[in-house]
Amino acid sequence: MEISEFDYPLREELIARTPPPERDAARLLLLPRSGGPFAHRSFRELPDLLRPGDLLVVNDARVIRARLRGRKTATGGQAELLLDRPAGGGRWICLGQASKGFKPGQEIVFSGPPGCRARIEAVEGEGWLVVSFDRDPLEVARGGGELPLPPYLGRPPGPADEERYQTIFSRAEGAAAAPTAGLHFTERSFAALEARGIAVGRLTLLVSAGTFLPVRCGRVEDHRMHPERYEIPEPLAVAVAATRAAGGRIVAVGTTSLRALESAWDGNGLRTGPAQTDLFVVPGHRFHVVDGLLTNFHLPRSTLLLLVSAFAGKDRVLSAYAEAAGRGYRFYSYGDCMLIL
C-alpha cells in the first residue's frame, strides 16, 4: 500500500485549535461498520447509541510536561527535547530538535529547574536520541517542562490546556500526548452510561512522542512504529471476558485503547500486567478484541488514520471524513468525534 492512498484535503478553518466551550459538546458522526448511511449525532447521545451490556474501554494515561527547552552548553544554540520513555541506566529516549542537529557528547542545560543538564549519548535517526540526565527528568518536566500540544495547533499551551488537554480520568503519568477521544467525557457522561447499563473499564497506554511524526515511507509496509508502554489490569481482562461471554460489545475509546487491547490478545484472552507494543494496525489486520471504536478525526497520512481505515475500511473512512468536512466538523485533538459500530 502507498501512504498517498491515505491522504485527504482539509480546509484550515476546520482544524480545532482550541477546546470547545464544554468537553461533551462535540458532534458525533456515526459510522456503521457493515455499511449503511452515516448519521450525524452528538457526543451526549453516546449512551443511546450503545447497548446495555456493552463495555467501553478508556485509556487513563496522563500527559506530562514533556517538552524541555534549553541551550547547548558549547555553542549556546537552542535545543528542545521531548521526553518519550526510560531506556535504563538513567537514560531516556527523546525526540530532539535543534537548528544544527545533535551529536553524541553534546550537553544541554535547561532554563528551569536551575542546574539541570542532559548529555546526548546516541543519535538514532529521525530525531530520536538517547539522553542521560543529571536528575530525574520527570522532576525536570514538572518543574520547568511545557505541555506538548500537537504541532498543528500552531500555538504555545495556555492555562486552559493544562486542564483540557487531560482527560478527567487521567491517572498514569508519562504520556507525551493525550488520548484525545477521552477528552469528551465528563462526570455527566459516565453517569448516563451507568444509568444505561454500560460498563467502563480502564487500561493504560503511555502515548509516545512518535505520535507527532508523519509516515515518511512511500510504502506503508516500510514504516516501523516506535514502541509504547501499556498495562492491562486484571479487572479489565475479567470484564472483557465476561462482556464477550454475555454477548456485549467491546468499544475502545480511542486508537490507543484499541492498540493496547489488540496487542494484549494471546488467543484466549488478554495478557495482564505491563508490556510494550510496536503493533502497526493497517488494513488487513484481523481484530480479535474490539467491536467498536470511538475516535477523533486524524491527520492525513498518519498511523492513526491507517488504524481507523483497518477497522472500518479505507474507502468508507475517507468518505466519512469527506462527509464530516463538508458539514463543518472540527478536526484533530480538540475536534469532534466518530463512532464506528
N, C-alpha and C positions, 0 to 999 in steps of 0.2 A: 504494500500500500504506500502511496505517496502522501506526505503530510499536506500537500497542496489540496488534497481531496477534503480536508477538514478545515477549510477556510470559509469565511462568510463576511459580507460587508456590514459595517455598523456605523451609524451616524454618531459623531462625537457627543451630541447632546443626550444620547441615551445612556452614556456611562454615568452611573450613580456615584458622584464624587463626595457626597455627604450622606450620612444615615438619614432614613426617613424620620418624620416627627415622632412616630411611635414604632416600637420594634415590630409589632404584629400587624402593621398597616400595609404589608406587601400585597401586591396582586399575585395570583397563582394561576399558572397555565396547567391544566390537567391533560396529560398525555396518556391515553390508553395504549399499553404496550403491544396489545394484539391487533391494533387497528381501530378504525372509527374516528370520528371527528374530534378535534381539540375542544376543550371547554375553558371558559375564562371565569375564574372564581377569585376568591380572596383567601389569604392565609388563615384568617379567622374561621373559615369554613372547613379547615383541615379535619377536625373530628368527625364531621358529617361525611367526609369523603373516604374515611376509613371504616372498618367494620369492628364491632365488639369482638374481642379475642385477638386482634392484631397486636403486634409488638413493634413499637418504634425504638430504634437504637441510636443514641446520640453519642457524640464524642466530647468528653469533658476536659479536653486539653485547654490549658490556659496560656495565652500569649505572653512572652516575656519581652522586656525592652531590649531586644536582641541586637539592635543596630548601635554599634560603638564607633564614635568618631574620634580620631586622634591625628597625630603627625609622626612621620618618620623621624627618628632621632638624628640620623645622619644628615638629612637634607632639609628637614622642616616641611617637606611636602605633605599634603593632606592625604589621609588614609582612612578607610572605612572597613570595618569587619562586621559581618552578620553571623552571630553565633548559630551553629547548627546542632552539633551533638558532641558528647565527650568521645575522645579517642583513646583514653587510657594514659596512665603516667603523667597526669596533669595537663595533657594536651587536648585541644578541641579541633574539630573540623569546622571551618568557617568559609563563608563566601567573602571574598575580598575585592575591594575596588580602590584604585589609586591612579593618579594621572600617568605615571610611568610604570605601573605594574608593581609586582613584588619579586624579591629574590630571597632564597634561603639565607638566614643570618641577619636579615634586617630586623630592627627593633622599632616598636611603635609605643608612644606614650599617649595616654588618653587624658582628655581635658577634665574628667572627674569620674571617680574619686582621685584625689591627688596622688601622684607617685605610682599609679598603676602602669605597668609595662607589659608588652607582649613581644614575643620573638617568633619570626616566621621559620618554622622547622622544615617545611617542604611545600613546594608548589605543584599541584596535581592537575592543572589544566582547567579551562572553562571557568576560571575564577576561584576554584576550590583550593584551600590552604590547610595545612596542618600547623596549628599555632599553640605555643605554650605561654601561659600567663603566670605572673608572679603572685597572683592571688586568685581566689575563686571567681571565675568570670560571671557566674550568676549574681554574685555580690556586686561586681562591677556594673552589671546590667541594671540591677535595682537602683544603684546609686547615681549612675550617670548615663545609662543607655536611653535609647529612643525607641518608641513603639514602631515596629517595622510595617508601616502601611504599604500596601501594594504600590509599585512604581507608577501604574497607570492613573492613580489618583492625582498625581502631579502636584502634591502639596505636602508640607510637613504635618505631623499629627497635632491636633488641637486638644483642648480639655475634654471635649465631648467624646473623642475617640478613646480616651482612657477607659471609659465605661462601655461605649457602644461597639468597640472592636473586640469585646469579650462576650461570650455567651453568659447568660445568668447562672448557668450551672457549671461554669469553668472551675476546675479544681487542680488538675495535674499540671504543674508549672513546667515549661520547657519548649513550647511551640514557637516557631518563628513566623507563623501566620495563623489566622483564626479559621476554625472550621465553620465557614460562613453560613451554611444552611441552618445552623443552630442559632444564628443571631436573631431570627424572627421570633423565637419563643419567649413567652412571658409567664408569670405565675398564673395568669388567666388562661393561657393556652393549656398548661398542664392540668388545671382544674377541670377544664372542658373535656380533655382527653380521658381523665379518670372517670368523669361522670358518664362518658360514652362506653366505658369498659375497655379502653385501650391502654395497655401497659407500656411503660417506658423503661428501657434498660440502658446501661452506660458502659462504655469502653473508653480507652484512651489511645489515641494515635497522635504523637507529637509531630505536628506538621513541619516538614523540612523547609529550610531556606530555598531548596531547589524548586519549590513550587512556583517561584518567581521566574524561573529560567524557561525560555522557549525551547521547543523541539527544533534543534538546528540541523538534524539529519534530513535529507530529502526523503529517504525511505524510513517509514515508521519503525520497521523491524530493527533498524540500526541504533535506535535510541536506547539508552540504558537509564533506568530510574535510579535516583540516589536513595540509599537506604533510609528508612524511617522507623523509629521505635514505637511499639504499640504494646498494649496489655489487655488481655481478655479476662475479666473477673469470673470467678466460679459461678456467682449468681446469674450472670448473663448467659453463660453456657447452659445452665439449667433452664432458664427462661426460654431460650431459643428452642431447645429440645421439646419443652412442654408445649410451646406455641405451635410448633410444627405437628406434634402428635395430635393436637386438638383441632387441626385444620386452619389455624390462624396464619396470617402472613407476617413475614419479617420485613419491615420497612426501614431502610437505612436513612438516617438524616445526614446527608452529605456524602461526597465521594470518599472522604477519609474513613467514615464508618464502614462504608461498603468494602474498601480495600482491606481494612483490618479483619472484617468478618470473613471475606473470601480467602485471605492469607492464612487464617487460623483453622480452616476446614481440613480435617485429617481423613475424610472419607466416611466417618461415622458421626462426628460431632465437632465441636470447637475445642482446640487445644487451649488450655487456660494458662495464665501467667504472662510474664514479659517475653517479648520476642522482637525480631526486626524483620522488616519486609522490604523487598525491592520489586514486588509484583507490579507488572505493567499490564493493565487491563485494556485490551484493544479488541476491535471487532473480531469475532471468532472465539472469544473467551467463553467457557461454559460456566455459568453461575450455579453455585451449589447451595448458597445460604439465603441470598437476598431475593425477595419477591417484588419489592417496591423501592423507589428512591425519591426522596425529597432533595432537590438541589437547586442552587442558583444557576444563572446563565454564565457560561465560561468563555474565556478568551479564544479567539481563533487559533488553530494550530497548537493547541495546548494538550497536555496529557489528560487533563480533566474532561475536555471535550471528547477525546478519544474514548475515555471510560464511559461517558454517558451514551455515546454512539454504540459502544459494545452492548450496552444494556437495552437500548430501545431501537437500534438500527440507525445507521448514518443518515440515510435519506430522510427518515422520519424525524430525526432530531433536528437536522438542518431546516426542514420545513417548519418545525415548531419554532425555531429561532427566527426564521423569516416572518412567521405569523406574529411573534412577540414584538419584533422590531416594528412591524407595520402598525401595531396597535399601541406603540409608545411605551412598552415595558421598560423598566430600568434594569440595566445590566451590571454584572460583576458583584463584587463583595457586598456592597451596600444596596444591591438592587432587589428586584423581585425574584420569584422562585417558580419552580416547575415540579409537579408531582407526577411521577411515572408509576403506573399500577398495571 
